[in-house]
């Protein structure tokens, strides 16, 4: 009897399981699943062999839906969106790599093995449970038939009257609804692929000759920088913002003292909580690159990137500094970068700071020594793309600023890394995660702006922004997707060109500063600095 009760509880729990942790509670599991009523009626009508086969298949299918629901929970919590069964399987490998960097190889292997075992166990248990319940119905067919009819009447009545417990409908069709949603998601994804290819083939500046691209920035020292997870929450969340805002205001004053001025606004990112490359490519392409398929489409296209536009002028050498890149990076071609320095080409001999291969301050110093301090031999100007990583989750340990002249090869960071917080102590603690996230943003902003203060020239133009908001556990379940963006320069003409953008003076954008989709930035930037549109048709 106990085993039967447990089997029934497992099946019902799987049928009513929601796909988000928000509002998760006992009321979610006290509903009547309509699928169970229909399933019981079907199993009662079948002879033994077909009944057993159908019950087993239904149990495995229910296990698959349960796994998808659990994946939805994780993706909603971390990336602010549900799992896409067509595109997102590849991200599971990235998640495994992230765990390995954060918790170590042994813990990651144990966790991965545990997950695989649980998935297989879930499939076996649900298959056995449905077969057992099907056999029970057959043995007591008369009573089971009456019970099924009563349950059906109750379900229909509760559904018609909209009866609820703690705001949750008593009559549930959760699994059926989830199946419809997943089917629609797959269909929409396949349709989107074809539609986006047409969109990517059109480009307002696709046929613009190099001589008519960014003429107002010729001779400038252009630096585009992304700060990992630098989102609106860093500036406006009541717990996180005080420290970050103090840093932004202090750095605004320090830069002003050095002759630099800034204007800042907001961009709505195409991604949330992770998948930084979607934010990078959306900003640089002028397209809404919101999933992996779109990203692959853009990378395989000749759609003009903002960085490629500088190369196309013939007046700029183009360089990328990517401390987060630890393998081949074919995207270099689309970004139009003549040279890229990855994690293994910056001479770092210190420890990793969890996922981050090196502190941002070190990466910036290497950029200065290897790139920025050396003028191009051909007399050209330079456009640089930097992607900083110290503010990547799990925000433990967070590096601290040191004397720039004592950075060396980074070996001195060993004691700092060893004395810092352990990822395992931070990753599951919301309060600590928020505190450490704020500190990581303060560190990255300070490192970047101190570098500019030390090494920027009259011709330096720094554009820096966040790629996405931090995960929902830090930014909140209803946070926007907005990220700050700033343009900093000494030459007043550079900021005069964007006066009609109505951005906020300084590094901290006002709450009511303009908010644009991240995909609009490329065209607005190109237009502001004199580029002439010559559209390319798809």
N, C-alpha and C positions, 0 to 999 in steps of 0.2 A: 504493500500500500504506500509506504514512504517513497519508494522508487517511482511509483506512478505519479504521486503528487509532485515530486521534484521534476519529473519529465514534463508534466503539464505546466509547471511554473516556468521552466526553461523556454518552452515553446511560446507561451504567452508573452514572456519578457522580450523575446526576440521579435515577436510580431508588433509590439507597441514601442520598442526602443526608439527614442527620438534621435536626430542627427546633430544635436547641439547640446553643449553642457549648460547653456543658459536656461534657467528655469527647470533644470533637471531635479526631480524629486519623486516621492512616493506616489503622488497623484498620477504621474505619467504611466505607472505600472498597475493601476487599479481599473483600467478601462476594459471594455469588452471588445476584443478584436473581431471584426466582421469576417476576416479571412479564416479564423478558426471555425466559425459557424459553417461557412461554405465548405471548408475542407472536411469537416466532420460529415456533412451531408454527402459529399462525393465519395469518401471512403466507405460509408455505410452501404453505398449502392454497388460497390465493386466486389468481385470474388477475391479469394485470398491472394493469389499470386499477383494480379495487377495491383491490388491494394498495397501489398508490401513494397512492390517496386515504386509505385507512385509516392508512397509515404517516405521512402528513403530518398528519392529524388527531391521531394519537397523539402525534406530536412536539410539536404546539402544546399539547395537553392536559398533556403532561409538563412543558413550560415553565411552564404555569400553576401546576402543583403545586409546581414548584421555587420560583416566586415566593412562593407561600404558605408554603413551608418557610422561606424567607429572612425573610419578614415575621414568622413565628413566632420565629425566632432573635432578631430585633430586639426584639420585644415581650417575649419571655422575659427578655432581658438588661436591658431598661429598665423594664418594667412588671410583671415577675414573673408574666406570664401569656401564653398564646398569642394570636395575632391572631384576632379574630372576623370572619369574612367577611361577616357581616350588618351589624354595628354599627360596625366600626372604620375604615371607609374615610374617614369625616369627620375622624378624628384625624390622617390624613396631611397635611391642610391645616394643622393645628396644629403638626405637626412641622416643616413648611416654614417657618412663621412663627417658630418657635423658632430654627431654623438661621439665618434672616435676622437675627434679633436678636443671635445669638451670633457669627456669622461674617461677616455683611454680605450685602447684596443680590446683589452680583456672584458671590460664592462660592456662594451658595444657588442662584442661577439656573444656574450651571455644574453644580452637583451634581445639581439636578433634571433638567436636560437629559441629563446623563450617565446617570442612573438610567433615564430613559425610553428612551434609545438602547440601553442594555444589556438592558432587558426585551424590546424589539423584536428585538434581535440574538439573544438567547437563543431566542426563539420560532422565528426563521428558521433558526438553526443546528441546533436540535433537530429541526425538520421535515425539513431537508435530510439530517441524519444518519440519521434513521429510514428515510427513503426510500432512501438509499444502501445501508443495511444490508439493507433488504428486497429490493432489486434483487440484492445480492450473494448472498443466500440463494437467490433464484430461479435465478441463473446456475449455482449449484453445489448443486442441490437434493438430490442423493443424499448428498453429504458433509454438507450442512447438516442433513438429516433425521437422519443417524446422530449428528451432534454434538449436535443438540437432544435426542435421546433420552438420550444419555449425560449431558448436563447436567441433564436432568430427574431421572434416577436419582440422580446425585450430590446434587442439591438435596434430594430426598426423604430420602436416607440421612443427610445432615448435619442435617436438621431433626429426623428421628426420634431420632437419637443425641444431639442437642443440642450438636454440635461447635462449639467457639469458638476464636477467635484473639484473644488479649489481652482476654478477657472479652466479646468481641463475637461473637454467633452468625454462623456462616459462611453459613447459609441465610437470606436476607433476603426479607421481604415488606413492606418499608418503605413503598413507595408505596401498596400496597393498604390497609395499615393506616392510613396518613395520610388516604386518601380516605374510609375508614369514619369516622374521627375527625371529619373536616371535615363530613361529612354529618350525623353525630350532633350536632355543635355547632350547625349551622344549625337542625336540628329542635328541639333543646332551647331555642335562643334564641327561636324562634317560639312555642313552648309557654310559655316563661317570661313573655313579654309579656302573655299573657292571664291567667296565674296572678297575676302581680304587680299587675295592675290591680285584682284582687279584694282583694289584701292591702292595697294603698294606700287602698282605699275604707273600710277599717276603722281606727278610731282610738280608743284608750283615752280620750283627752281631747278627742275631736272635738266633743262636745256640751257640754263644760264651759263654763258662763257665765264672762264675764270677771271677775266678782266673786270667783270661786273658783279663779282661776289665780294662782300665786306670791304669795299674800297675805303670806308672811313676807319678801318682798323689796320691799314697797311703800316708797317713799321712798329706795330705794337707787340709786346711780349704777352701773348695770350695764355692763360692758364684756366682750364676747366677742371673743377674738382667735385667729386661726389663724396659726401660724408655718409657712411653707412648708418641706416636707421634714424637719420636726423629728421624727425617729424614734428608736426604742429604740437603734439603732446609735450615735447621737450620744452616748449616755450609757454604753453598755456595750462598744462596740468598743475593743479594746486600743490601736489607733492613734489613733482619733478622740476617745475618751472623756476622757483626762487633761485636755485643755484645756477641754472643755465642762463636765466635772464641777467643775473648779476655779472656773469662771465661775458655775455654778449655786450652789455653796456660798457663794461671795463675795456673790452677789446676795441669797441668803437672809439672810445676816447684815446686809447693808445695809438690806434691807426691814424686818427685825426692829428695827433701830435707829430706823427711821422709824415704827414701830408696827404694821407689817403682818406677818401670819403666813400661812403657806401649807400646804396639804396636796396631795399628788400621788399619782397612780396611773397605770395603763396602759389604753389602749383599743386594740382590734384594728381597724385601718382596713379599709374596704371596698375600698381601692385601694392601689397600691404603685408607687412610682417616678414617678408622674405622675397626670394626670387629677384634680387637686386638688379640683375641684368635686364629685366623687363623695364625697370625705371630708367636705366642708362640708355637703352635703345629707344624708348619712347621719347625721351628728351632730345636725343640726337637725330632721330629720324623724322619727327613731326607726325608720326603715326601712333595710334593707340595700340601698343604692343602689350596686350593683357594676358597672353598665355604662351605656352611653349611653341605651339604650332605657328602662331604669328611671328614669334621670334625667329624661328627657323626660316620662315618665308622672307622676312626682312634681311636676314644675314645672307641669303642666297640671291638677293636682288641687287640691282644697281641704283636703288633709291638713295638719293644724296644724303649723307649724314652731315651734321653740322661740322664735325671735325674734318671730314673729307672736303667740305667746302673750302677750308683754309688751304689744304693741300692743292686743290684744283686751281687756286689763284696763281700757283707757281712762285708766290712770294714768301711762303712759309715752309720751314722744315716742321715735321710733325712727330711728336714723341709721346709714348704712353708709359706711365709708371703704375704697375699693377701688382702690388704686394700680395694680393689675394689669389693671383693666378699661379697654379702649381702644376699645370700641364699644358699641352699644346693649345694655342688660342687662335684658331683660324679666323676669328672675328676681326683680327687686326686689319685684314684687307678691307672689310666693309667700313671700318672706322677711319680708314685712310691714314694709318700711322706708319711712318717710315721705319720707326724703331720702337720696340716695346721691351721694357725691363720687367721681368716677372719676379716671383718670390726668390728665385735662386740666382738672380743676376744683380743683386744689390749688396752682396758681400756681408750679409748678416750672419753673425756667429753666436747670437744670443738665443734664448728660449722663445718658443711660441707662447703667446698669451691666449691660451685656449684656441679658438678657431683662427684668430689673427696671427699671421706668420711673424709679424714684427710690429713694434709700436709705430704709430703714425709719425712721431717726431723723427725717428730714425729714417723712415721712408722719405720724409721731406728733406732731411739733410743729405741723403744719398742723391735725391733728385737735384739738389743744389750743386753737389760736387760733380756728379756725372753728366748733368744736362744743363741746368739753368745758368751756371757760372761760365759755361763755354759757349761763345757765340758761334753760330753755324759758319763753317769754313767758306761757304759759297756766298756769304753776305746776306743771306735771307733772314727774315724774322723767324720766330718760333711759336708754334701752337702746341701746348702740352695738355694731355688728359691724365689726371691723377684720380685714382679710386682708393680712398683711405678705408682702413678696416678695423681700427681699434674699438669702434663703437658697435661691432657685431656682437649679437648675443652669443653666449650667455652673460656677457659683461662681468666676467671674473676669470682671472684677475685683471683689473684695470691699471694700465701703466700710469706713471706720474711723470711730469715734466722734469728734466734734468738740465744741467748746463749744456748748451749746444756744443761747446768746445770739448766736452768730455764723452760724447757719444761713441766715438771710436768705431769698433766693428760690432757693437751691440752686446758683447760678452758681459758687460757690466750690469746688464738687466737681469742676470741670473738671480741675484739676491732679491731684487724687487719682485720678480715673478714668484719666487718661492715664498715670499712673505705675504703675498696677496691672497684674496679669497679663492677658495676652490670652487670650480663650476658646480659640483654636486651640491654645495651648500647654498648656492644662489638660484640655480635653475628652476627649482620647484617652490621657491619662496617668493610670492608676489611682492611683498613689501621690500625685501632686499633687492629683488630684480629691478624695481623702479628706482630705488636709491642708486644702485650701481649703474643703471642705464644713464641717469642724469649725470653722474660723474664722468662716464665715458664720453658723453657729448661735450661736456666742458673741456675735457682733455683734447679731443680732436679739434674743436674750434680754436682752442688756445694754441695748439701746435701749428695749425695752418696759418693763423693770423700773426703769430710771432715770426714764422718763417717769412711772411710777406713784409712785416715790419723791418726785419733784418736785411732782406735781400731784394725786395721789390724796388723797381726803378721808376723814373718818371713815365716810362712807357708800359709798365706792367698793368695788365687788366686781369683781375681775378674774378671768375664766375664760380660760385660754389653753392651747392644745394644738397638736400637729402634725396635719397633714392626712394624711400618709403617710410611709413610709420613703423614703430616697433610692434611686436606681437600684441595681440589683444589683452593678454594677461598684464601687460605693462601700460598700454595706451587706453585700455577700456573696451568693453564690448560694443560700444556705439561711437567710437572715435571716427573722425573723418579720415580721409586718405591724403590730407594736405601735408605738404612739406615746405620748409622755408627755402627761399632762393635769394641770393645776394649778388650784386655786382659791385666790385671795389676797384677804384682807380685813383691815381693822382691827377691825371689830365681831366679838368672839368668838362671838356667837350664830350668825353666818353659818357658821363652821366647826363649831360644835357640832351644827348640823343634819345634818352628814354624818359625824358621829363613827362611826356604825355602818358606814360604808364601809370603815373600816380602812385608809385611805390613809396614806402616809408623811408625816411632818412635813417641811416645807421644799419647795424647788422640785425636788429630785431624788428621784424615786420609787425605792424599794428594788427590787432584782431580784425579790423575792418579793411585791411589792405586788400587790393584786388586779388581774386582767386581765379586762376586760369587752369584749364586742363594742361597737363604736362606736355601733351602732344602739340600744343599751340606754340610752345616756346621757340622751336627752331625757326619757324617762319617769322615770328615777331622779332626775334633777334636779328635774323638776316635782313629784314626790312629796315629795322632801326638803324643799321649801320651801312645803309646805302645799296644793298643788293637789289638787282633788277630782276623781277620774275620773268622767266621764259618757260612756260609750262610744258611738261611732258605728258602726253596722253597715254593711258593704259591700253 
